[in-house]
Amino acid sequence: MIMRVEIWGDIICPWCYIGTARFEKALAGFAHRDQVEVVHRSFELDPTRDQAHIEPVHQMLADKFGPQGPGMDQQVAKTAAGEGLAYRTDRQVGSTLDAHRLLHLAKAHGRQHQLLKLLFEANFAQARTIFTSDALLDLATRAGLDADEARRVLHDPDAYLDAVRADEKEAARLGATGVPFFVIDRRYALSGGQPAEAFTQALNTAWTERPPTETAPAGAVCGPDGTCAVPPARP
């Protein structure tokens, strides 16, 4: 019996980076991990962003939240470090539509996880741009995709666009207002950068087919307005 876990997220979402790492930690310790299929779904934090508009993340945060904006990212960096994740605050922010389209190509070839990992690392750990065709093509080939096929997708703005929009529409239908958003076998949902223990509990709950009405409390999420909340300190 295969259990599917769907993860809606965006490549520039810090809590998607952290939450995915926490989920993978939980999955590694799950007794039935070999019977779990993980599918990453598209969710753009800013679907209206001009693809030509690339800026430093600290500038975007300052514009949105004032002088305290960059400090919010510093707090998230501390959380990432606590998970053993490299996190650069001097990275850029831009449209992620092309990256999502490439992730659907990667899914078709069974390389989605590999490409997402490289995108997260390039953005957060290395502060490398992921917002140009050349950068995305390099990451796609490193993930094992054919360069010519990836180039064709990048040069065709309609390639996999319907798949991206379908993911986003489904997220709205399921009630996702921020990411990351995890849905386990369409029976159990968690939102935000939950601790690994919460994912462990959710995996076990879904596996044993408990009633589908239980939903975990929300954790830290990134919202469509660019806000990436910092959860309150645990006692």
C-alpha positions as CSV (number, residue, x, y, z in Angstrom):
1,M,0.0,0.0,0.0
2,I,1.5,3.3,-1.1
3,M,0.8,6.4,0.9
4,R,1.2,9.7,-0.9
5,V,2.5,12.9,0.8
6,E,1.9,16.1,-1.2
7,I,3.9,19.2,-0.2
8,W,2.9,22.6,-1.5
9,G,5.6,25.1,-1.3
10,D,7.8,27.7,-3.0
11,I,11.5,27.7,-3.6
12,I,12.0,31.1,-2.0
13,C,9.9,30.3,1.1
14,P,12.2,29.9,4.1
15,W,9.7,27.7,6.0
16,C,9.4,25.4,3.0
17,Y,13.1,24.9,3.1
18,I,13.1,24.2,6.9
19,G,9.8,22.4,6.9
20,T,10.8,20.0,4.1
21,A,14.0,19.2,5.9
22,R,12.1,18.4,9.1
23,F,9.6,16.3,7.1
24,E,12.5,14.3,5.5
25,K,14.0,13.7,9.0
26,A,10.6,12.3,10.1
27,L,10.2,10.2,7.0
28,A,13.7,8.7,7.4
29,G,12.6,7.3,10.8
30,F,9.2,6.2,9.6
31,A,8.8,2.4,9.6
32,H,6.9,2.4,6.3
33,R,9.1,5.0,4.5
34,D,9.6,2.7,1.5
35,Q,5.9,2.8,0.9
36,V,5.6,6.6,0.9
37,E,5.5,8.6,-2.3
38,V,6.4,12.3,-1.9
39,V,5.1,14.7,-4.5
40,H,6.0,18.4,-4.5
41,R,3.3,20.8,-5.6
42,S,3.6,24.3,-6.9
43,F,2.7,27.4,-4.9
44,E,4.0,30.8,-5.9
45,L,4.3,33.3,-3.0
46,D,4.0,36.1,-5.5
47,P,2.4,35.0,-8.7
48,T,2.1,38.6,-9.9
49,R,5.9,39.3,-9.7
50,D,7.5,40.5,-13.0
51,Q,9.9,37.8,-14.0
52,A,12.5,40.5,-14.8
53,H,12.3,41.9,-11.3
54,I,15.0,40.4,-9.2
55,E,16.1,42.1,-6.0
56,P,18.0,41.5,-2.7
57,V,15.8,39.8,-0.2
58,H,16.7,42.3,2.5
59,Q,15.4,45.1,0.2
60,M,12.1,43.3,-0.4
61,L,11.7,42.7,3.3
62,A,12.5,46.3,4.2
63,D,10.0,47.6,1.6
64,K,7.3,45.4,3.0
65,F,7.9,45.6,6.7
66,G,10.1,48.6,7.3
67,P,13.5,48.6,9.1
68,Q,12.6,45.4,11.1
69,G,12.1,43.4,7.9
70,P,15.7,42.1,7.5
71,G,15.8,41.2,11.1
72,M,12.9,38.8,10.6
73,D,15.1,36.9,8.1
74,Q,17.9,36.8,10.7
75,Q,15.6,35.1,13.1
76,V,14.6,32.5,10.5
77,A,18.4,32.0,9.8
78,K,18.9,31.0,13.5
79,T,16.1,28.4,13.2
80,A,17.6,27.0,10.0
81,A,21.0,26.7,11.7
82,G,19.3,24.8,14.5
83,E,18.3,22.2,11.9
84,G,21.8,22.0,10.5
85,L,20.8,24.0,7.4
86,A,23.0,26.6,5.7
87,Y,21.1,29.8,5.3
88,R,22.3,33.0,3.6
89,T,20.6,36.3,4.2
90,D,22.3,38.0,1.3
91,R,20.3,36.0,-1.3
92,Q,18.0,37.4,-4.0
93,V,14.2,37.1,-4.6
94,G,12.4,36.9,-7.9
95,S,9.7,35.1,-9.8
96,T,9.7,31.3,-9.3
97,L,7.3,30.4,-12.1
98,D,10.0,29.0,-14.4
99,A,11.5,27.0,-11.5
100,H,8.0,25.5,-10.8
101,R,7.6,24.7,-14.5
102,L,10.9,22.9,-14.5
103,L,9.9,21.0,-11.3
104,H,7.0,19.5,-13.3
105,L,9.3,18.5,-16.0
106,A,11.5,16.9,-13.4
107,K,8.5,15.1,-11.9
108,A,7.8,13.6,-15.3
109,H,11.3,12.1,-15.3
110,G,11.4,11.0,-11.7
111,R,13.9,13.8,-10.8
112,Q,11.7,16.2,-8.9
113,H,13.3,15.6,-5.5
114,Q,16.8,16.1,-6.9
115,L,15.9,19.4,-8.6
116,L,14.1,20.8,-5.6
117,K,17.0,20.0,-3.3
118,L,19.4,21.8,-5.7
119,L,17.1,24.8,-6.0
120,F,16.8,25.1,-2.2
121,E,20.6,24.7,-1.8
122,A,21.4,27.3,-4.5
123,N,18.9,29.8,-3.0
124,F,19.3,29.5,0.7
125,A,22.7,27.8,1.3
126,Q,24.7,29.4,-1.5
127,A,22.8,32.7,-2.3
128,R,23.1,31.9,-6.0
129,T,20.4,33.2,-8.3
130,I,17.7,30.8,-9.4
131,F,15.8,33.4,-11.4
132,T,17.5,33.3,-14.8
133,S,17.2,30.7,-17.6
134,D,21.0,30.0,-17.5
135,A,20.9,29.4,-13.8
136,L,17.9,27.1,-14.0
137,L,19.3,25.2,-16.9
138,D,22.5,24.5,-15.0
139,L,20.5,23.2,-12.0
140,A,18.2,21.1,-14.2
141,T,21.2,19.3,-15.9
142,R,22.8,18.8,-12.5
143,A,19.6,17.1,-11.4
144,G,19.8,14.7,-14.3
145,L,17.5,16.3,-16.8
146,D,18.3,16.5,-20.5
147,A,19.7,19.9,-21.3
148,D,17.8,20.3,-24.6
149,E,14.5,19.3,-23.1
150,A,14.9,21.7,-20.1
151,R,15.9,24.5,-22.5
152,R,12.8,23.9,-24.6
153,V,10.6,24.2,-21.4
154,L,12.4,27.4,-20.3
155,H,11.9,29.0,-23.7
156,D,8.2,28.0,-24.0
157,P,6.3,30.1,-21.4
158,D,3.3,27.7,-21.7
159,A,5.2,24.5,-21.0
160,Y,3.8,23.0,-17.8
161,L,2.0,26.3,-17.0
162,D,-1.3,24.5,-16.7
163,A,0.3,22.0,-14.2
164,V,1.5,24.9,-12.1
165,R,-1.9,26.6,-12.1
166,A,-3.6,23.3,-11.3
167,D,-1.5,22.8,-8.3
168,E,-2.2,26.3,-7.1
169,K,-5.9,25.9,-7.7
170,E,-5.9,22.6,-5.7
171,A,-4.1,24.3,-2.8
172,A,-6.8,26.9,-2.6
173,R,-9.5,24.2,-2.8
174,L,-7.9,22.4,0.1
175,G,-7.8,25.6,2.1
176,A,-4.1,26.4,2.0
177,T,-3.4,30.1,2.7
178,G,0.3,29.7,3.2
179,V,3.1,27.3,2.7
180,P,4.5,24.8,3.4
181,F,1.3,22.8,3.3
182,F,1.5,19.0,3.7
183,V,-1.3,16.7,2.8
184,I,-0.8,13.0,3.8
185,D,-2.9,10.6,1.7
186,R,-5.6,13.2,1.5
187,R,-6.5,12.3,5.1
188,Y,-4.3,14.4,7.3
189,A,-3.0,18.0,6.8
190,L,-0.3,20.1,8.4
191,S,0.6,23.6,7.6
192,G,3.8,25.4,8.3
193,G,7.3,24.5,9.5
194,Q,6.2,21.9,12.0
195,P,8.8,20.1,14.2
196,A,9.8,16.7,13.0
197,E,7.8,15.0,15.8
198,A,4.6,16.5,14.4
199,F,5.4,14.9,11.0
200,T,6.1,11.6,12.6
201,Q,2.8,11.6,14.4
202,A,1.0,12.6,11.2
203,L,2.6,9.8,9.2
204,N,1.7,7.3,11.8
205,T,-1.9,8.6,12.1
206,A,-2.5,8.5,8.4
207,W,-0.9,5.1,8.1
208,T,-3.3,3.6,10.7
209,E,-6.2,5.2,9.0
210,R,-7.5,7.2,11.9
211,P,-10.6,9.5,11.3
212,P,-9.7,12.1,8.7
213,T,-11.1,15.0,10.7
214,E,-8.0,15.8,12.8
215,T,-5.7,18.6,11.6
216,A,-2.6,19.6,13.3
217,P,-2.2,23.2,14.6
218,A,-0.6,25.6,12.1
219,G,3.1,26.2,12.3
220,A,5.2,29.0,10.8
221,V,4.2,29.7,7.2
222,C,5.1,32.0,4.3
223,G,2.0,33.9,3.1
224,P,1.2,35.4,-0.3
225,D,2.1,38.8,1.0
226,G,5.7,37.7,1.5
227,T,5.4,37.4,5.2
228,C,7.4,34.5,6.7
229,A,6.2,34.3,10.3
230,V,8.5,33.4,13.2
231,P,6.8,30.9,15.6
232,P,6.7,31.8,19.3
233,A,9.5,30.3,21.4
234,R,8.6,26.9,22.9
235,P,8.6,26.7,26.7
